[in-house]
Amino acid sequence: MASDKLGIIAGGGQFPLLVAESARQQGRRVVVIAHQGESRPELEATADLCLWVRLGQLGKIIKFFQQQGVTETVLAGTITKTRIFRDVWPDSKALALWRKIDARQDDAILRAIAGLLEEEGIKVVPSTLYLADLLFPKGVLSRKKPSAEQTEDIRFGWQIAKAIGKLDIGQCVVVRDRAVLAVEAIEGTDATIRRGGQLGREKAVVVKVSKPGQDFRFDLPAIGLATIETMREVKAAVLAVEAGQALLFDREAMLAAADRAGLVVVGVEPGPDDETPLF
């Protein structure tokens, strides 16, 4: 039986705060691991206990959770992926794990971390445990609807995004007239939108999906106001997101900003053949 404590291994953004608040509303005591340079300082006020660590101090995380009697944890929030090349402080646990990972891509790294935590008696639970209402809904969410041409680009982009997701490269593509303008890799979604949007301009269609076999314990795609602001900067036209497989933050503000910018926002889901998206 799980204790009343829930561990949160927090990255950046508002998601760790939302998880902490929801968990406390459900009667859980919240023990947070916050990452320097990533996590928001206000996490300390939300948590019952908070330990700040540097990226890579995996042994320190495990020891702290074990000392506090934490047997369940959530991985929540973003880590700037490019930091693995310049700002990591790995301890012996992290170094040993790193050497065992053949492909150093998102899923492989996160699954390895989750596996080690569970070996140490700390179960990794879905990040949406108390926040299922944040999942992106199906249908056209903006006032503006996609044109027939944009719908074709959404379908084309879906297939490309699913293909790169299967390879664990990224989860987002930018397309125009059924041509690929940008593919997400380690740089993240906003940088991908900027690259593709600068080429596609007012006809750029952004498609963001889950990876095939997406593990809800971590790394769900996330969409929010910042995504819309990035699209507005480059005058992109459409944002299509896989419904039920991504997080939607600040829904009202995000959609209001999309409508002001004349953007199309739509939640799509796989059709019967898993190839053609429906909305």
C-alpha positions as CSV (number, residue, x, y, z in Angstrom):
1,M,0.0,0.0,0.0
2,A,1.3,3.4,-1.0
3,S,2.1,6.0,1.7
4,D,0.2,9.3,1.9
5,K,3.3,10.9,0.4
6,L,3.7,11.6,-3.3
7,G,7.1,12.4,-4.7
8,I,7.3,14.9,-7.6
9,I,10.5,15.0,-9.6
10,A,10.0,18.4,-11.1
11,G,11.4,20.0,-14.2
12,G,10.4,23.4,-15.5
13,G,7.0,25.0,-16.3
14,Q,3.7,25.1,-14.4
15,F,2.9,21.4,-14.6
16,P,4.8,20.4,-11.4
17,L,2.9,23.1,-9.5
18,L,-0.4,21.8,-10.9
19,V,0.4,18.3,-9.9
20,A,1.5,19.3,-6.4
21,E,-1.7,21.4,-5.8
22,S,-4.0,18.6,-7.1
23,A,-2.2,15.9,-5.0
24,R,-2.6,18.0,-1.9
25,Q,-6.3,18.5,-2.6
26,Q,-6.5,14.7,-2.7
27,G,-5.0,14.5,0.8
28,R,-1.5,13.6,-0.3
29,R,1.7,15.1,1.3
30,V,3.9,16.3,-1.4
31,V,7.7,15.8,-1.5
32,V,9.3,17.6,-4.3
33,I,12.7,17.2,-6.0
34,A,13.3,20.5,-7.8
35,H,16.0,21.0,-10.5
36,Q,18.2,24.0,-10.3
37,G,17.9,26.1,-13.5
38,E,14.6,24.5,-14.5
39,S,12.0,24.3,-11.7
40,R,10.1,27.3,-10.5
41,P,11.0,28.7,-7.0
42,E,7.3,28.8,-5.9
43,L,7.3,24.9,-5.8
44,E,8.8,25.2,-2.3
45,A,5.7,26.9,-1.0
46,T,3.5,24.3,-2.6
47,A,5.5,21.3,-1.2
48,D,5.5,19.8,2.2
49,L,9.2,19.1,1.7
50,C,11.5,20.3,-1.2
51,L,15.0,19.3,-2.1
52,W,16.9,21.2,-4.8
53,V,19.3,19.1,-7.0
54,R,21.4,19.6,-10.1
55,L,20.6,17.7,-13.2
56,G,22.1,14.2,-12.9
57,Q,22.1,13.8,-9.1
58,L,20.0,10.6,-9.3
59,G,21.5,9.0,-6.2
60,K,20.7,12.0,-4.2
61,I,17.0,11.9,-5.4
62,I,16.7,8.2,-4.5
63,K,18.3,8.6,-1.0
64,F,16.0,11.6,-0.2
65,F,12.8,9.8,-1.2
66,Q,13.8,6.7,0.8
67,Q,14.6,8.8,3.8
68,Q,11.2,10.5,3.6
69,G,9.3,7.2,3.0
70,V,8.2,8.1,-0.5
71,T,7.1,5.0,-2.5
72,E,5.3,6.7,-5.4
73,T,6.5,9.5,-7.6
74,V,5.5,11.5,-10.6
75,L,7.9,12.9,-13.3
76,A,6.5,16.3,-14.2
77,G,7.7,19.3,-16.1
78,T,10.3,20.0,-18.8
79,I,14.1,19.6,-18.8
80,T,16.0,21.6,-21.4
81,K,17.4,18.7,-23.4
82,T,20.4,20.5,-24.7
83,R,21.7,20.7,-21.1
84,I,22.9,17.1,-21.3
85,F,25.9,18.5,-23.3
86,R,26.8,21.3,-21.0
87,D,25.3,21.4,-17.5
88,V,25.0,17.9,-15.9
89,W,26.4,16.9,-12.6
90,P,26.1,13.1,-12.7
91,D,26.7,11.1,-9.5
92,S,27.7,7.4,-9.5
93,K,24.1,6.2,-9.9
94,A,23.5,8.4,-12.9
95,L,26.8,7.5,-14.5
96,A,26.2,3.8,-14.1
97,L,22.7,4.1,-15.6
98,W,24.0,6.3,-18.5
99,R,26.5,3.7,-19.5
100,K,23.8,1.1,-19.8
101,I,21.6,3.2,-22.2
102,D,22.4,2.4,-25.9
103,A,20.2,5.0,-27.5
104,R,20.3,8.3,-25.5
105,Q,16.9,9.5,-26.6
106,D,13.9,10.6,-24.5
107,D,12.1,7.3,-24.1
108,A,15.2,5.3,-23.5
109,I,16.5,7.7,-20.8
110,L,13.2,8.1,-19.0
111,R,12.4,4.4,-19.0
112,A,15.8,3.7,-17.6
113,I,15.3,6.2,-14.9
114,A,11.9,4.9,-14.1
115,G,13.2,1.3,-14.0
116,L,16.0,2.3,-11.5
117,L,13.5,4.1,-9.3
118,E,11.2,1.1,-9.2
119,E,14.2,-1.2,-8.4
120,E,14.7,1.1,-5.4
121,G,11.1,0.7,-4.2
122,I,9.8,4.0,-5.8
123,K,7.0,3.4,-8.2
124,V,6.6,5.9,-11.1
125,V,2.9,6.7,-11.6
126,P,1.2,8.5,-14.5
127,S,1.8,12.3,-14.6
128,T,-1.9,12.8,-15.2
129,L,-2.9,10.9,-12.0
130,Y,-4.9,13.8,-10.6
131,L,-5.1,16.0,-13.8
132,A,-6.9,14.1,-16.4
133,D,-9.0,17.2,-17.1
134,L,-5.9,18.8,-18.7
135,L,-5.8,16.4,-21.6
136,F,-6.2,18.0,-25.0
137,P,-9.9,17.6,-26.2
138,K,-11.0,16.4,-29.7
139,G,-12.5,18.8,-32.2
140,V,-12.0,22.4,-33.5
141,L,-11.3,24.6,-30.4
142,S,-10.7,27.9,-32.2
143,R,-13.3,30.1,-33.8
144,K,-11.6,29.6,-37.1
145,K,-12.0,26.2,-38.8
146,P,-9.4,24.5,-41.0
147,S,-9.8,24.8,-44.7
148,A,-9.8,21.7,-47.0
149,E,-6.1,22.5,-47.9
150,Q,-5.2,22.7,-44.2
151,T,-7.0,19.5,-43.4
152,E,-4.9,17.7,-46.0
153,D,-1.8,19.1,-44.4
154,I,-2.9,18.0,-41.0
155,R,-3.3,14.5,-42.3
156,F,0.0,14.6,-44.0
157,G,1.8,16.0,-41.0
158,W,0.2,13.4,-38.7
159,Q,1.8,10.6,-40.6
160,I,5.2,12.2,-40.6
161,A,5.0,13.1,-36.9
162,K,4.0,9.5,-36.0
163,A,6.9,8.2,-38.0
164,I,9.5,10.3,-36.2
165,G,7.8,9.6,-32.9
166,K,8.2,5.8,-33.5
167,L,11.9,6.5,-33.9
168,D,11.9,8.5,-30.7
169,I,13.2,11.6,-32.5
170,G,10.5,14.1,-31.6
171,Q,6.7,14.7,-31.6
172,C,6.2,17.7,-33.7
173,V,6.5,18.6,-37.4
174,V,5.7,21.7,-39.4
175,V,4.4,21.2,-42.9
176,R,3.0,23.3,-45.8
177,D,1.4,22.0,-49.0
178,R,2.3,18.4,-48.0
179,A,6.0,19.3,-47.7
180,V,7.9,18.9,-44.5
181,L,9.5,22.2,-43.3
182,A,10.8,21.2,-39.9
183,V,11.1,18.1,-37.7
184,E,11.5,18.3,-34.0
185,A,14.6,16.9,-32.4
186,I,16.5,17.8,-29.3
187,E,15.8,21.5,-29.6
188,G,12.1,21.3,-28.7
189,T,8.8,22.3,-30.0
190,D,9.1,26.1,-30.0
191,A,12.4,26.1,-31.9
192,T,10.8,23.7,-34.4
193,I,7.8,26.0,-34.9
194,R,10.2,28.9,-35.5
195,R,12.2,27.1,-38.0
196,G,9.3,25.7,-39.9
197,G,7.2,28.9,-39.5
198,Q,9.9,31.1,-41.0
199,L,9.7,28.9,-44.2
200,G,5.9,28.3,-44.3
201,R,4.7,31.6,-42.9
202,E,0.9,32.1,-43.2
203,K,0.5,28.5,-44.5
204,A,2.5,26.7,-41.9
205,V,0.7,23.8,-40.2
206,V,2.1,22.6,-36.9
207,V,1.2,19.0,-35.9
208,K,2.1,17.6,-32.5
209,V,1.3,14.0,-31.5
210,S,2.1,11.4,-29.0
211,K,4.7,8.7,-29.7
212,P,3.3,5.3,-30.6
213,G,3.0,3.4,-27.3
214,Q,3.2,6.7,-25.4
215,D,4.0,6.1,-21.7
216,F,1.7,8.3,-19.6
217,R,4.2,8.1,-16.8
218,F,6.3,10.8,-18.4
219,D,7.0,13.1,-21.4
220,L,3.5,13.9,-22.6
221,P,3.4,16.6,-25.2
222,A,2.3,19.9,-23.7
223,I,0.6,22.9,-25.3
224,G,-0.1,26.3,-23.8
225,L,-0.1,30.0,-24.3
226,A,3.6,30.1,-25.1
227,T,3.0,27.8,-28.1
228,I,0.5,30.2,-29.5
229,E,2.8,33.1,-29.0
230,T,5.6,31.3,-30.9
231,M,3.2,30.5,-33.8
232,R,2.0,34.2,-33.8
233,E,5.6,35.4,-34.1
234,V,6.2,33.5,-37.3
235,K,2.6,33.9,-38.6
236,A,1.9,30.1,-38.7
237,A,-1.7,29.1,-39.5
238,V,-2.7,25.9,-37.8
239,L,-2.0,23.9,-34.7
240,A,-3.2,20.3,-34.7
241,V,-2.6,18.2,-31.5
242,E,-3.4,14.6,-30.8
243,A,-6.5,14.6,-28.5
244,G,-6.2,12.8,-25.2
245,Q,-2.5,12.3,-25.6
246,A,-1.2,15.8,-24.8
247,L,-1.6,18.4,-22.0
248,L,-3.4,21.7,-22.5
249,F,-2.5,24.5,-20.2
250,D,-4.3,27.8,-19.6
251,R,-7.0,26.8,-22.1
252,E,-9.1,30.0,-22.0
253,A,-6.1,32.3,-22.4
254,M,-4.5,30.1,-25.0
255,L,-7.6,29.9,-27.2
256,A,-8.3,33.6,-26.8
257,A,-4.8,34.4,-28.0
258,A,-5.3,31.9,-30.9
259,D,-8.5,33.6,-31.9
260,R,-6.9,37.1,-31.8
261,A,-4.2,35.9,-34.0
262,G,-6.6,34.1,-36.4
263,L,-5.1,30.7,-35.8
264,V,-6.8,27.4,-36.2
265,V,-6.5,25.0,-33.1
266,V,-7.8,21.5,-33.5
267,G,-7.6,18.3,-31.4
268,V,-7.3,15.2,-33.7
269,E,-7.4,11.5,-33.0
270,P,-6.5,8.4,-35.0
271,G,-9.1,7.0,-37.4
272,P,-9.9,3.3,-37.7
273,D,-6.7,2.7,-39.8
274,D,-4.5,4.6,-37.3
275,E,-3.2,6.5,-40.3
276,T,-5.8,9.1,-41.0
277,P,-6.6,11.5,-38.1
278,L,-10.2,12.5,-37.3
279,F,-11.6,15.7,-35.7
